[in-house]
């Protein structure tokens, strides 16, 4: 379970794909829709913001 009292930065490195607000924010930062972000995150096989961003940038424009 996500402990909102911990403030050590570990939580910022990953995206909780079950939290619509977190997905919406990450998607906005990545320049894609929340639905596309979730799809690409699942395809990347990771919840790491960095790895998802790398996957998105390498697959942007793919159909």
Contact map, one row per residue, 1 for C-alpha under 8 A:
111000000000000000000000000000000000000000000000000000000000000
111100000000000000000000000000000000000000000000000000000000000
111111000000000000000000000000000000000000000000000000000000000
011111100000000000000000000000000000000000000000000000000000000
001111100000000000000000000000000000000000000000000000000000000
001111110000000000000000000000000000000000000000000000000000000
000111111100000000000000000000000000000000000000000000000000000
000001111110000000000000000000000000000000000000000000000000000
000000111111100000000000000000000000000000000000000000000000000
000000111111110000000000000000000000000000000000000000000000000
000000011111111000000000000000000000000000000000000000000000000
000000001111111000000000000000000000000000000000000000000000000
000000001111111000000000000000000000000000000001110000000000000
000000000111111100000000000000000000000000000011100000000000000
000000000011111110000110010000000000000000000011100000000000000
000000000000011111100110000000000000000000000010000000000000000
000000000000001111110110000000000000010000000010000000000000000
000000000000000111110010000000000000000000000000000000000000000
000000000000000111111110000000000000000000000000000000000000000
000000000000000011111111000000000000000000000000000000000000000
000000000000000000111111100000000000000000000000000000000000000
000000000000001110111111110000000000000000000000000000000000000
000000000000001111111111111000000100110000000000000000000000000
000000000000000000011111111100001100000000000000000000000000000
000000000000000000001111111110000000000000000000000000000000000
000000000000001000000111111111000100100000000000100000000000000
000000000000000000000011111111111101100000000000000000000000000
000000000000000000000001111111111100000000000000000000000000000
000000000000000000000000111111110000000000000000000000000000000
000000000000000000000000011111110000000000000000000010010000000
000000000000000000000000001111111000000000000000000000000000000
000000000000000000000000001111111101100000000000000000000000000
000000000000000000000001001100111111100000000000000000000000000
000000000000000000000011011100011111110000000000000000000000000
000000000000000000000000000000001111111000000000000000000000000
000000000000000000000000001000011111111100000000000000000000000
000000000000000000000010011000011111111110000000000000000000000
000000000000000010000010000000000111111111000000000000000000000
000000000000000000000000000000000011111111100000000000000000000
000000000000000000000000000000000001111111110000000100110000000
000000000000000000000000000000000000111111111110000100100000000
000000000000000000000000000000000000011111111110000000000000000
000000000000000000000000000000000000001111111000000000000000000
000000000000000000000000000000000000000111111100001100100000000
000000000000000000000000000000000000000011111110000000000000000
000000000000000000000000000000000000000011011111001100000000000
000000000000011110000000000000000000000011001111101100000000000
000000000000111000000000000000000000000000000111111100000000000
000000000000111000000000010000000000000000000011111110000000000
000000000000100000000000000000000000000000000001111111000000000
000000000000000000000000000000000000000000010111111111100000000
000000000000000000000000000000000000000110010111111111110000000
000000000000000000000000000001000000000000000000111111111000000
000000000000000000000000000000000000000000000000011111111100000
000000000000000000000000000000000000000110010000001111111110000
000000000000000000000000000001000000000100000000000111111111000
000000000000000000000000000000000000000000000000000011111111000
000000000000000000000000000000000000000000000000000001111111000
000000000000000000000000000000000000000000000000000000111111110
000000000000000000000000000000000000000000000000000000011111110
000000000000000000000000000000000000000000000000000000000011111
000000000000000000000000000000000000000000000000000000000011111
000000000000000000000000000000000000000000000000000000000000111
